[in-house]
Amino acid sequence: MSPPLDAADGRRAGAAAPMTTSTAMPAGHGPELAVVVGATGAMGRVIVQALLARGLHVMAVARSADALAGLKAEVEAAARGHASGLAPGVTPDHAARPAAPTASGTASAAATLHLCPTDIADDRAIADIGAAVAALGRPVRIAVQGAGVATAGGVLEAPTAALVQAVDIKVGGLVRLVRAVEPALRRQSRIVAIGGHYGFEPSAYAATAGVANAALANLVRQYSWALGERGITAHLVAPGPADTERLHRVAAARGARDGQSTAEVLEAMRAESAIGAFTTPEQIAWAIALLCDPQADALAGGTLFMDAGRRKGLP
Ligand SMILES: NC(=O)c1ccc[n+]([C@@H]2O[C@H](COP(=O)([O-])OP(=O)(O)OC[C@H]3O[C@@H](n4cnc5c(N)ncnc54)[C@H](OP(=O)(O)O)[C@@H]3O)[C@@H](O)[C@H]2O)c1
């Protein structure tokens, strides 16, 4: 049974005590850590691979332990297929792998995947992720909140509970993630939330994404001010529709409303892009990996609009 929660901050009694300041984290002792919530999703899986390829250790977070095990197998298979044999490795728990050359050729501890099954909509996630991060004793270079929410149709029919749940997962989830990793943040650490196009372009058919993603833009800006003094930056990535299972669910809901087939809706949605394209998970992963660069300081508090030219409004 889980230990009780500390009422003040949601950490479990007996959970690893947080370090007191971000600068207390020792530096220069091998790869830093990336924490990815929603790691088993269509985008999360690609983001995990991109961050491992960058030489970061990755802690993959999702509710399903089975799906996390599947992700681990996928990463292992990718590593096996890596011709140079220098691809990132995997550990089933929090144990560190022995030092080995990285893909960049620099000798350091090999990047590894760590699994942390927990529900980001529950305050217990703060203790779960916090303890797993503390056990590794590494600075968190980047924390990504990419948990997906249920698609519940348009604002006229979406259950109010679905709206509340979407905010709890995406917005509450970011708050819980930041509380969990904050002791391990240091200068140039990144907080990244994946929002979405409908947060900036409200539609009649994507109520949960619209509300939760709009709120994320505000929350990210709050973190930018709250943590900026310590050199920590917060960012929102706002993908347009990506050709994933999630998009097919949104298209089905829109089709049901408009009396069209899912295929017709998908075609129409593609045409809403200036370049006639959907965003790809690989493009999102590229942007998130890029945010690890020191130059991304200049993007503090900002939104990366990755909608393949869908927006007409300014900015
Ligand atoms: N796909 C698109 O077209 C699109 C477009 C714009 C924005 N986005 C945004 O991009 C993000 C990722 O989307 P996606 O398509 O990759 O989603 P997805 O394939 O549905 O994956 C969702 C991920 O979130 C995890 N998750 C869901 N609820 C969770 C919870 N309570 N606690 C912990 N993990 C949870 C899922 O694992 P478990 O179920 O095991 O927990 C899974 O790993 C979402 O924020 C979505 O809104 C997507």
The ligand as a Tripos MOL2 file, in Angstrom:
@<TRIPOS>MOLECULE
LIG
   48    52     1     0     0
SMALL
NO_CHARGES

@<TRIPOS>ATOM
      1 N1         -1.7710   13.4300  -31.8380 N.am      1 LIG1
      2 C1         -2.1450   14.6500  -32.2030 C.2       1 LIG1
      3 O1         -2.6970   14.8730  -33.2880 O.2       1 LIG1
      4 C2         -1.8500   15.8120  -31.2980 C.ar      1 LIG1
      5 C3         -1.9820   17.0940  -31.8190 C.ar      1 LIG1
      6 C4         -1.7340   18.1680  -30.9880 C.ar      1 LIG1
      7 C5         -1.3600   17.9550  -29.6750 C.ar      1 LIG1
      8 N2         -1.2430   16.6880  -29.1950 N.ar      1 LIG1
      9 C6         -0.8470   16.5190  -27.8040 C.3       1 LIG1
     10 O2          0.3600   15.7730  -27.7510 O.3       1 LIG1
     11 C7          0.3660   15.0040  -26.5440 C.3       1 LIG1
     12 C8          0.6400   13.5400  -26.8780 C.3       1 LIG1
     13 O3         -0.3460   13.1020  -27.7870 O.3       1 LIG1
     14 P1         -0.3320   11.6120  -28.3710 P.3       1 LIG1
     15 O4         -1.1030   11.6230  -29.6250 O.co2     1 LIG1
     16 O5          1.0750   11.1150  -28.3830 O.co2     1 LIG1
     17 O6         -1.1690   10.8550  -27.2220 O.3       1 LIG1
     18 P2         -1.4110    9.2980  -27.0280 P.3       1 LIG1
     19 O7         -0.8280    8.5210  -28.1430 O.co2     1 LIG1
     20 O8         -2.8530    9.1400  -26.6940 O.co2     1 LIG1
     21 O9         -0.5400    8.9570  -25.7210 O.3       1 LIG1
     22 C9         -0.8790    9.4700  -24.4810 C.3       1 LIG1
     23 C10         0.2360    9.1420  -23.5010 C.3       1 LIG1
     24 O10        -0.0890    9.7500  -22.2420 O.3       1 LIG1
     25 C11        -0.0910    8.7370  -21.2320 C.3       1 LIG1
     26 N3         -1.0800    9.1200  -20.2290 N.ar      1 LIG1
     27 C12        -2.4020    9.3660  -20.4020 C.ar      1 LIG1
     28 N4         -2.9720    9.6590  -19.2430 N.ar      1 LIG1
     29 C13        -1.9980    9.6000  -18.3010 C.ar      1 LIG1
     30 C14        -1.9780    9.7860  -16.9050 C.ar      1 LIG1
     31 N5         -3.0820   10.1060  -16.2260 N.pl3     1 LIG1
     32 N6         -0.7960    9.6450  -16.2460 N.ar      1 LIG1
     33 C15         0.3420    9.3140  -16.9190 C.ar      1 LIG1
     34 N7          0.3780    9.1410  -18.2460 N.ar      1 LIG1
     35 C16        -0.7870    9.2630  -18.9270 C.ar      1 LIG1
     36 C17        -0.4460    7.4440  -21.9840 C.3       1 LIG1
     37 O11        -0.0420    6.2720  -21.2910 O.3       1 LIG1
     38 P3         -1.0560    5.5140  -20.2660 P.3       1 LIG1
     39 O12        -2.3970    5.4710  -20.9200 O.co2     1 LIG1
     40 O13        -0.4350    4.1650  -20.0410 O.co2     1 LIG1
     41 O14        -1.0480    6.3190  -19.0130 O.co2     1 LIG1
     42 C18         0.4060    7.6550  -23.2250 C.3       1 LIG1
     43 O15         1.7550    7.3890  -22.9260 O.3       1 LIG1
     44 C19        -0.9880   15.2240  -25.8720 C.3       1 LIG1
     45 O16        -0.8300   16.2280  -24.9130 O.3       1 LIG1
     46 C20        -1.8630   15.7220  -27.0010 C.3       1 LIG1
     47 O17        -2.9000   16.5370  -26.5490 O.3       1 LIG1
     48 C21        -1.4660   15.6040  -29.9850 C.ar      1 LIG1
@<TRIPOS>BOND
     1     1     2 1
     2     2     3 2
     3     2     4 1
     4     4     5 ar
     5     4    48 ar
     6     5     6 ar
     7     6     7 ar
     8     7     8 ar
     9     8     9 1
    10     8    48 ar
    11     9    10 1
    12     9    46 1
    13    10    11 1
    14    11    12 1
    15    11    44 1
    16    12    13 1
    17    13    14 1
    18    14    15 2
    19    14    16 1
    20    14    17 1
    21    17    18 1
    22    18    19 2
    23    18    20 1
    24    18    21 1
    25    21    22 1
    26    22    23 1
    27    23    24 1
    28    23    42 1
    29    24    25 1
    30    25    26 1
    31    25    36 1
    32    26    27 ar
    33    26    35 ar
    34    27    28 ar
    35    28    29 ar
    36    29    30 ar
    37    29    35 ar
    38    30    31 1
    39    30    32 ar
    40    32    33 ar
    41    33    34 ar
    42    34    35 ar
    43    36    37 1
    44    36    42 1
    45    37    38 1
    46    38    39 2
    47    38    40 1
    48    38    41 1
    49    42    43 1
    50    44    45 1
    51    44    46 1
    52    46    47 1
@<TRIPOS>SUBSTRUCTURE
     1 LIG1         1 GROUP 0 **** ****
